Amino acid sequence: MSDILITLLTPRALEESVVNALLRADGIAFLSSTPAALHGLPAETLTQSEQVLGHARATEVRLVVNDARISTLLSSLQKDFAGSGLRYWTTPVLDSGEFK
């Protein structure tokens, strides 16, 4: 089995809820998050300040999971965050490790 990188783009208002849901999930040792700017979204989905800025503010969350866990995790996120604007994509992890 191989590992998969999941990248999530979450509205800032949901960041804590999304991170907490991920930390409660089985098989996730750690994750990282960073502020992100989303470009190219329809104007009607942006707040007035985001329209002035030209982007939506979000948080990018990344975590590596075993591919056997991916469908369960994505199903859980779909159930918990349906309609919230949470976006994701997956990428195969070719290599990973820790320098000790």
N, C-alpha and C positions, 0 to 999 in steps of 0.2 A: 504494500500500500504506500501511496505517496502523500505528500503534504500539499495543501492548497492555501494560497494567500487570499483572504477575503478583504476587500477594500469596501468600506461603507462610507457614504456621505450622508450625514445626518444633520437636520436643522439644529442650530445651537440650542434651541429650547428643549430638544429631546436628548441631548448629549448624555446627561447623567442617567436617564432611564435606559438608553441603549447600552451604555457601558456596564451598568448594573446587571442588565439581562445577560450580557455576554459573560461577565464574571461569575454568574450563577450557573452557566451552562457547563455541562461535563466536557472534559477534554481540552479546556482552554487554560494554558498555563499563564499567559500574559498577553497583553495587547498594547498598542500604542495609539495615541491620538494627537492630532495637531489641527490648528485652525486652518480653514480652507476658504477660498473664494470660488463660487460657482458662476460660470459665465454661460450665456446662451440659453438661459431659461426663459420661458414666455413672460413678457412684462406683467401680465395680469397675476402671475404667481408671486411677484416681488412686492415687498412693502414700498412705501414712498421713498424711504431713505435708501433702500437697495436700488431702486430705479435711478436715483441721483448718482449713487456710487457706480452703477453699471454692473453689479454682481450681487449675488446672495451670499450671506455669511453662513458658513456651515462648519462642521467638524469632520475631519477625515479620520476614520478609525481603521486600523489594520491589525489583523490577527492571522496566525497560521494554524490551520486545523488539519487533521488527518482526513483524507477524502472519504473515509467511511462515515464520518460525522457531518459532512457538509449538508446533505439533504435534510437531516433532522434539525440542524441549526437554522438553516434558511427557512424551513417550514415554521419553526417557532417564531422567528423574527417576523415572518409574513403575518402570522396570527396576531402577534402582539402590536405590530406597528403598521397594519394595513391602512392605507389612505394618509399616512403621515408625511410622505415625501422622502422617506428613507430610500436611498438608492444603493446599489451594490454591484460589484463585479468580482469574478474569481480569476485567479492566475495560478498556473502550476508553479510549484517551488522546485527548482532544479537541484538546489543544494542549500543546506543551512547548517548552522552549528554555532558554537561559542568558542571564542579564543580564550584559553585559560593559561 
